[in-house]
Amino acid sequence: MTHIVRSRRADRWLPRGRTALLFQLILVVAVSGCSGHRSPHTPPSSPSSSAPATTAPAATAAQEWLTTPDGSRKLSRVGTVPMTTAGGAAGAAITVDDSQRQQRFWGVGASITGASASLLAALPASQRDQLMQSLFGRPQGAGLAVLRQPLGANDFSIGSHTYDDTAGLGHFSLGPDATTTLPLVRRAQQLNPAATVVATPWSAPAWMKSNHALIGGTLDGAHYAAYAQYLARTVQAYQAAGIRVGGLSVQNEPSFSPPGYPGMTLTADQQAHLLQQFVRPALDAAGLRGIGLWALDDDYDRVADADRIVHDAGVRQAIAGVAFHCYRGSISAMADFHRRNPGLPLAISECTGGDWSPNFGANLRYDVQSLLIDGIRAGASWVTKWNVALDPHGGPTNGGCTDCRGVVTIDPVSHQVTYNEAYFALGHLGRFVTPGAYVLSVSGDSGSGVQAVAFGNPDGSHALLAFNAGAAGNSFTVTDSGRTFRASLPAGAVATFTW
């Protein structure tokens, strides 16, 4: 996680196996219009050319769930909204076009860090499992489906360790993670069989680095091959531990050198060289062709680095996509990058809220409007927040942010669990959008105050996430395949409609 720039408003912040579910087999997405790295599990390179797995009968009603900015309603079921063939009504007229399919969407999620694991483990077993079901289960929970898992030491690990702290890769071990974070990841994947892991290191082992320390430095050029083997062995060890892994990046926030917690810098050229010449070949040689490599894994303002990395056709062939963080720069930079690279999958792989923004409604607005609606419109195929859980003081930390906020807050003394705005924002998608759904074209909401993004699920059902960015209540209609329903949203409220 980057040092957070407080001037920003509100909070700123995949699988393999022959018998796995579809989502577990296709996160390595082909790059449309270029020679992207392909695996036997790669989905069609042109999503708009494929029909849904199932064609649902014509809808007669939509279901609505609502969260209001004052928190009086939180992911609450409103009821049934009739759908008719009649058109025309005051307010915005939103049209969903199932024939115009954009990127596949793989889900929303967060990270079970060491800090999160310590808090979850301290809960009574029954309460812990109930919370895990609320986070990862469907259809009653938030349906978190992408776990971006730090590999060893990070700013929210319990202590600093890597998986081989002794030179030579002769003492490889998952260490404390094997008994702290990974059992919870396994449980999450039991509760949500579509859930997958994107693994991310904060630092190479110290002996591979220029300064021989976990904090600071860069990867020593003499150890590129060893680092690639280290990452490949890590994926194999996770799989041997029963964890479904579908994605990997080579470095968290490679442009930033944390002063107080493990980290490592890599230039854009270093990243490109490492991805193409070392990590991709190491994964392929280990039989891990289905593991997608995610480049950049850094802030919006590093878009020039992303351009440099993907400029080379060989690198584009090696990667699954490009991941961004929300802390610096603007989502517009990611949107511009998407326009320049329309067939390249993108993700928002980290963002967090914190005590600098205590207002529920403002934080809900940022998560839904900026991360989910604007982010998905800018090409995001998955979106993950940072810590699944932190304590009321934003910890425990390992030298990083001291006022960050998790998806939930767990009081380690009273065991009270508080569901924060991120939980409800993510739940408005994760509960209703099945991994592998297509993002559908939405028109008519421009300038109306109501903003929306729509999805076509593999079973033929549709879901629409709507947010009222206006200053007053807003009435609108939604039309899909000639059938229309009418709805209204209070200012600052978010709703999910399914049919």
ABEGO torsion letter per residue (X at the ends): XBBBBAABBEBBXOBBEAABBAAAAAABBBBBGBBBBBBAABBBABAAABBBABBBBBBABBBBBBBBAAGABBGBBAEBBBBBABBEBBEBBBBBBAABBBBBBAEBBBBBBAAAAAAAAABBAAAAAAAAAAAABOAABAGBABBBBBBEBBAABBEBBBABABBGGAABBAEAAAAAAAAAAAAAAAABAABBBBBBBABBBAAABAAGBABEEBBBAAAAAAAAAAAAAAAAAAAAAGBBBABBBABBGAABBBAABBBBBBBAAAAAAAAAAAAAAAAAAAGAAABBBBBGGBBAAAAAAAAAAAABAAAAAABAEBBBBAABEBAAAAAAAAAABAABBBBBABBBBBAABABAAAAAAAAAAAAAAAAAAAGBABBBBBBABBBAAGOBBAGBBAABBBABBBBAAAGBBBBBAAAAAAAAAAAABBBGBBBBBBBGABGAGBBBBBBBBAAGBBBBBBBBABABBBBBBBBBGGBBBBBBBBBGBBBBBBX
